[in-house]
């Protein structure tokens, strides 16, 4: 058995050397593919990460049939858009009870975390459950009634932090043209997406994009930073005095991008919304939107809108309470009103206020990391 293992090890090492040479050749020759769309990708991961991933998956392929090594996929800095999700992996259902198979399969990716969604989830009558599942991402989106408002909840579990992304219209900070959430989601091949903070609508707050501080105007806004582990890092208003201080923090903590609207809704499982805030008309009844973290690489995008017979919009306090009572540990407010939009498979899922999407400047989205089968 020892001799057999040595032979396998020798074959695998030789194979990896050849693959390394091929990978280096690919780096030197570059990628000659043409641009797919007018939109560019958000920051991903560097050459060293791609190399580690390349070698790991090569070893897994070489050793297939002898030992089992889980393949890891990530999205690289050079991607123009995310890989196109396989359409057959999308699905719809009318009854949560029919999706036990989906829940059982998703649990294999959950790293012992519990799902919000279950076969007993009380969905809005006559509504559909939308889902997607492959080896790198699980997403399920549904509607339910809470306090006489319709909450659209999209629960997502990904395998690598690079699958959680932000996209600015035009792929660059300050681009003048704006687009619908569904247009931007389609352009970058999002599995599921939400409108972001609509940074172009105001000059206040900060913008971090691709690890660079593009705007620094702290004012009185809470900010949600996303680091290279996919975790939320909250910073309070006026926490930094200069753009240079913030950039140093971004560099030291490997911050990929920011979201700046607020306020912080839930932290460490407890509601923490303020009684007064400069954005969002927090004490009025209004369509709401939030991004939440349930655990490592486990998220929920949530909107509260009016639909069917349910038109009692929440203020920020009832919104925070509803999210906390779901068992969500961390939540942050995004731009609400007509901006509050969730899109899955290029379809607008929630009932958007005023009946139509709004042209905005940015989205957040989750993507598959499996290579595009068409390439």
Wavefront OBJ file of the C-alpha trace (Angstrom):
o trace
v 0.000 0.000 0.000
v 2.908 2.349 0.777
v 4.445 1.773 -2.660
v 1.059 2.428 -4.247
v 0.743 5.758 -2.419
v 4.248 6.764 -3.503
v 3.401 6.016 -7.122
v 0.222 8.100 -6.897
v 2.160 10.916 -5.233
v 4.836 10.852 -7.949
v 2.237 10.899 -10.721
v 0.331 13.740 -9.061
v 3.477 15.839 -8.539
v 4.542 15.345 -12.158
v 1.080 16.283 -13.318
v 1.096 19.441 -11.208
v 4.480 20.506 -12.618
v 3.103 20.247 -16.142
v -0.035 22.125 -15.159
v 2.028 24.828 -13.469
v 4.018 25.373 -16.651
v 0.764 25.619 -18.576
v -0.657 28.074 -16.058
v 2.437 30.284 -16.246
v 2.208 30.227 -20.032
v -1.436 31.336 -19.751
v -0.389 34.253 -17.536
v 2.365 35.322 -19.959
v 0.206 35.081 -23.067
v -2.806 36.752 -21.422
v -6.456 36.418 -22.213
v -7.409 37.489 -25.734
v -11.153 37.076 -25.346
v -13.218 40.131 -26.253
v -15.276 42.089 -23.745
v -18.660 40.484 -23.178
v -20.595 43.610 -22.195
v -20.266 47.261 -21.316
v -20.175 46.330 -17.641
v -16.999 45.327 -15.796
v -16.622 42.936 -12.871
v -16.046 43.867 -9.261
v -12.817 43.056 -7.483
v -12.075 39.379 -7.096
v -8.897 37.611 -6.101
v -5.312 37.752 -7.321
v -2.942 35.517 -9.251
v -1.700 33.682 -6.148
v -5.260 32.746 -5.152
v -6.003 31.550 -8.665
v -2.803 29.507 -8.680
v -3.607 27.828 -5.352
v -7.090 27.054 -6.625
v -5.679 25.785 -9.930
v -3.240 23.392 -8.247
v -5.776 22.138 -5.706
v -8.345 21.317 -8.375
v -5.691 19.742 -10.605
v -4.632 17.432 -7.800
v -8.274 16.596 -7.167
v -8.740 15.655 -10.829
v -5.490 13.657 -10.943
v -6.360 11.714 -7.813
v -9.970 11.084 -8.763
v -10.894 7.501 -8.048
v -8.192 7.110 -5.390
v -8.823 9.867 -2.867
v -11.545 12.514 -2.608
v -10.440 16.158 -2.525
v -13.134 18.837 -2.686
v -12.627 21.255 -5.555
v -12.670 24.964 -4.777
v -13.801 27.556 -7.307
v -13.351 31.309 -7.105
v -13.855 34.319 -9.345
v -10.722 36.030 -10.580
v -9.819 39.690 -10.970
v -9.763 39.296 -14.747
v -13.337 38.125 -15.100
v -15.423 40.537 -17.142
v -18.583 39.015 -15.720
v -19.365 36.044 -13.525
v -19.840 32.652 -15.174
v -23.262 32.077 -16.634
v -25.404 29.968 -14.294
v -26.799 26.771 -15.783
v -30.480 27.393 -16.449
v -31.523 23.871 -15.500
v -30.276 24.559 -11.967
v -32.988 27.191 -11.499
v -36.404 26.077 -10.392
v -39.772 27.185 -9.013
v -42.236 25.633 -6.604
v -45.586 26.619 -5.145
v -45.383 24.587 -1.939
v -42.449 24.604 0.533
v -43.315 21.027 1.506
v -42.308 19.879 -1.989
v -38.745 21.149 -1.500
v -37.475 18.782 1.180
v -35.093 17.339 -1.409
v -33.679 20.825 -2.048
v -33.184 21.480 1.661
v -31.504 18.093 2.140
v -29.150 18.748 -0.763
v -28.402 22.310 0.364
v -27.492 21.098 3.849
v -24.412 19.470 2.327
v -23.129 23.001 1.582
v -24.273 24.636 4.809
v -21.260 23.754 7.014
v -23.638 22.783 9.842
v -25.479 26.120 9.624
v -29.254 26.147 9.763
v -31.406 27.437 6.926
v -34.000 30.156 7.402
v -36.140 28.481 4.768
v -37.966 25.270 5.667
v -40.806 23.102 4.415
v -43.033 24.932 6.920
v -42.206 28.471 5.812
v -45.530 30.354 5.475
v -45.315 31.810 1.968
v -47.598 34.458 0.472
v -50.648 32.875 -1.138
v -50.436 32.294 -4.887
v -46.721 33.148 -4.846
v -43.817 31.029 -6.070
v -40.581 29.946 -4.453
v -37.562 30.503 -6.697
v -34.368 28.521 -6.164
v -30.944 27.760 -7.612
v -28.439 25.097 -6.631
v -25.038 24.034 -7.923
v -21.756 22.977 -6.302
v -20.825 26.579 -5.401
v -24.063 28.370 -4.492
v -27.489 27.702 -3.019
v -30.158 30.400 -3.245
v -33.845 30.303 -2.388
v -36.216 33.273 -2.609
v -39.743 33.491 -1.276
v -42.410 35.895 -0.016
v -44.163 35.858 3.335
v -46.463 38.194 5.228
v -45.137 39.860 8.387
v -47.094 42.588 10.200
v -49.358 43.008 7.165
v -46.412 43.723 4.819
v -44.953 41.354 2.223
v -41.352 40.430 2.942
v -39.347 39.051 0.036
v -36.454 37.017 1.416
v -33.587 35.637 -0.634
v -31.379 33.290 1.375
v -27.954 32.521 -0.111
v -25.060 30.251 0.835
v -21.860 30.458 -1.241
v -18.650 28.458 -1.231
v -16.157 31.314 -1.693
v -16.210 35.005 -0.666
v -15.545 36.136 -4.244
v -19.088 35.063 -5.137
v -20.491 37.950 -3.058
v -19.998 41.003 -5.251
v -20.871 44.634 -5.768
v -21.287 46.169 -9.188
v -21.296 49.878 -10.051
v -22.970 50.845 -13.316
v -20.408 51.045 -16.077
v -18.020 49.023 -13.936
v -16.416 52.147 -12.542
v -17.011 54.728 -9.817
v -18.771 57.870 -10.990
v -20.156 56.489 -14.254
v -22.915 58.828 -15.378
v -25.410 56.365 -16.841
v -27.783 54.439 -14.607
v -29.566 51.157 -15.191
v -32.320 48.987 -13.765
v -31.370 46.413 -11.150
v -32.513 43.656 -13.523
v -30.360 45.038 -16.367
v -27.230 45.106 -14.244
v -27.976 41.689 -12.760
v -28.343 40.202 -16.234
v -25.158 41.870 -17.472
v -23.000 40.294 -14.771
v -24.768 36.900 -14.759
v -26.070 37.239 -11.218
v -27.881 34.253 -9.751
v -29.666 36.648 -7.407
v -29.206 40.386 -6.880
v -30.460 43.333 -4.881
v -30.351 47.056 -5.477
v -27.475 48.562 -3.511
v -27.092 51.905 -1.752
v -27.677 54.123 -4.844
v -24.443 56.007 -4.140
v -24.909 58.337 -7.140
v -28.090 59.804 -5.691
v -26.182 61.646 -2.954
v -22.690 62.940 -2.278
v -22.571 61.857 1.351
v -21.074 58.710 2.804
v -18.127 56.658 1.603
v -17.566 54.360 -1.350
v -14.982 51.582 -1.312
v -14.737 49.673 -4.583
v -12.079 47.160 -5.611
v -10.277 47.881 -2.354
v -9.956 51.620 -3.057
v -11.633 54.456 -1.198
v -13.375 56.355 -3.990
v -15.421 58.709 -1.816
v -14.846 59.894 1.733
v -17.557 61.982 3.338
v -18.381 60.300 6.619
v -21.141 62.684 7.737
v -23.649 60.869 9.928
v -23.938 57.566 8.059
v -23.183 54.063 9.278
v -21.191 52.011 6.759
v -21.050 48.278 6.072
v -17.671 47.063 4.803
v -17.250 43.616 3.222
v -13.872 41.965 3.781
v -12.081 39.228 1.863
v -13.763 36.552 3.990
v -17.192 37.830 3.003
v -17.864 39.132 6.508
v -19.606 42.385 7.447
v -17.533 45.014 9.239
v -19.592 47.929 10.575
v -18.120 51.379 11.077
v -20.085 54.139 12.721
v -20.476 57.700 11.499
v -17.368 59.879 11.926
v -15.225 56.914 12.979
v -12.446 57.998 10.600
v -11.132 61.533 10.281
v -9.404 61.375 6.890
v -9.569 59.458 3.635
v -6.002 58.271 4.258
v -6.978 56.783 7.624
v -9.831 54.900 6.022
v -7.656 53.649 3.141
v -5.113 52.329 5.658
v -7.911 50.480 7.437
v -9.195 49.089 4.133
v -5.707 47.842 3.243
v -4.979 46.344 6.661
v -8.307 44.537 6.909
v -8.540 43.429 3.261
v -11.802 45.264 2.587
v -13.209 44.558 -0.857
v -16.145 46.965 -1.044
v -18.548 49.042 1.003
v -22.249 49.723 1.312
v -23.204 53.098 2.702
v -26.822 53.842 3.492
v -27.775 52.515 6.910
v -28.520 52.479 9.674
v -27.210 49.238 11.160
v -30.339 47.232 11.985
v -29.181 44.156 13.879
v -25.807 43.392 15.457
v -24.937 40.315 17.525
v -28.572 39.255 17.255
v -29.952 42.431 18.816
v -31.777 45.319 17.157
v -29.717 48.502 17.282
v -31.422 50.945 14.935
v -31.317 54.575 16.140
v -34.302 56.764 16.935
v -33.144 59.347 14.371
v -31.126 59.001 11.150
v -30.350 61.312 8.244
v -31.498 58.922 5.475
v -34.434 56.682 4.807
v -37.262 58.397 6.681
v -36.834 55.778 9.362
v -39.839 56.707 11.484
v -42.270 56.660 8.576
v -43.903 53.642 6.947
v -41.927 52.944 3.819
v -40.717 50.133 1.558
v -37.521 48.755 3.114
v -34.440 46.821 2.025
v -31.638 45.110 3.944
v -28.611 42.877 3.487
v -28.051 40.356 6.273
v -25.348 37.895 7.321
v -26.519 34.682 8.969
v -23.109 33.018 9.299
v -19.904 32.373 7.325
v -20.696 32.870 3.625
v -24.407 32.733 4.479
v -26.600 35.739 3.706
v -30.120 37.042 3.181
v -31.377 39.928 1.080
v -34.720 41.206 2.337
v -37.271 43.741 1.123
v -40.572 44.753 2.689
v -43.139 45.989 0.194
v -46.880 46.137 -0.342
v -48.539 43.418 -2.407
v -51.827 41.570 -2.777
v -53.975 42.748 0.171
v -50.997 43.620 2.356
v -49.957 47.246 2.277
v -48.855 48.141 5.790
v -45.263 49.245 5.199
v -42.851 49.020 8.153
v -40.914 51.826 9.736
v -37.276 51.061 10.478
v -38.067 49.837 14.000
v -40.662 47.243 12.985
v -38.390 46.226 10.084
v -35.441 45.632 12.430
v -37.670 43.734 14.884
v -39.027 41.444 12.147
v -35.512 40.633 10.912
v -34.222 39.974 14.412
v -37.139 37.656 15.163
v -36.155 35.554 12.160
v -32.998 34.678 14.115
v -30.722 36.823 11.943
v -27.593 37.992 13.755
v -26.446 40.856 11.512
v -28.389 43.226 9.253
v -27.792 46.538 7.509
v -30.233 48.885 5.762
v -29.998 49.517 2.016
v -31.849 52.141 -0.016
v -35.586 51.518 0.194
v -38.654 52.962 -1.490
v -38.738 52.390 -5.232
v -35.073 51.348 -5.129
v -35.837 48.228 -3.045
v -35.628 45.430 -5.617
v -34.649 41.745 -5.604
v -33.930 40.009 -8.910
v -33.385 36.290 -9.464
v -32.583 34.764 -12.840
v -33.163 38.224 -14.390
v -36.722 38.321 -13.013
v -37.911 40.964 -10.542
v -39.300 38.973 -7.610
v -40.713 41.545 -5.177
v -43.524 43.992 -5.913
v -41.580 47.223 -6.387
v -43.120 50.426 -5.023
v -44.786 52.624 -7.667
v -45.079 49.559 -9.880
v -41.761 49.689 -11.739
v -38.023 49.424 -11.195
v -36.005 52.578 -10.730
v -32.860 53.425 -12.687
v -30.021 53.253 -10.151
v -26.235 53.212 -9.950
v -25.281 49.922 -8.267
v -26.265 46.441 -7.152
v -24.996 43.716 -4.882
v -25.232 40.166 -6.159
v -24.289 36.536 -5.724
v -22.836 34.463 -8.546
v -21.924 30.906 -9.339
v -18.208 30.196 -9.446
v -18.470 27.156 -11.702
v -16.709 27.751 -15.033
v -18.989 28.723 -17.895
v -19.853 25.543 -19.812
v -20.062 27.579 -23.027
v -16.394 28.594 -22.903
l 1 2 3 4 5 6 7 8 9 10 11 12 13 14 15 16 17 18 19 20 21 22 23 24 25 26 27 28 29 30 31 32 33 34 35 36 37 38 39 40 41 42 43 44 45 46 47 48 49 50 51 52 53 54 55 56 57 58 59 60 61 62 63 64 65 66 67 68 69 70 71 72 73 74 75 76 77 78 79 80 81 82 83 84 85 86 87 88 89 90 91 92 93 94 95 96 97 98 99 100 101 102 103 104 105 106 107 108 109 110 111 112 113 114 115 116 117 118 119 120 121 122 123 124 125 126 127 128 129 130 131 132 133 134 135 136 137 138 139 140 141 142 143 144 145 146 147 148 149 150 151 152 153 154 155 156 157 158 159 160 161 162 163 164 165 166 167 168 169 170 171 172 173 174 175 176 177 178 179 180 181 182 183 184 185 186 187 188 189 190 191 192 193 194 195 196 197 198 199 200 201 202 203 204 205 206 207 208 209 210 211 212 213 214 215 216 217 218 219 220 221 222 223 224 225 226 227 228 229 230 231 232 233 234 235 236 237 238 239 240 241 242 243 244 245 246 247 248 249 250 251 252 253 254 255 256 257 258 259 260 261 262 263 264 265 266 267 268 269 270 271 272 273 274 275 276 277 278 279 280 281 282 283 284 285 286 287 288 289 290 291 292 293 294 295 296 297 298 299 300 301 302 303 304 305 306 307 308 309 310 311 312 313 314 315 316 317 318 319 320 321 322 323 324 325 326 327 328 329 330 331 332 333 334 335 336 337 338 339 340 341 342 343 344 345 346 347 348 349 350 351 352 353 354 355 356 357 358 359 360 361 362 363 364 365 366 367 368 369 370 371 372 373 374 375
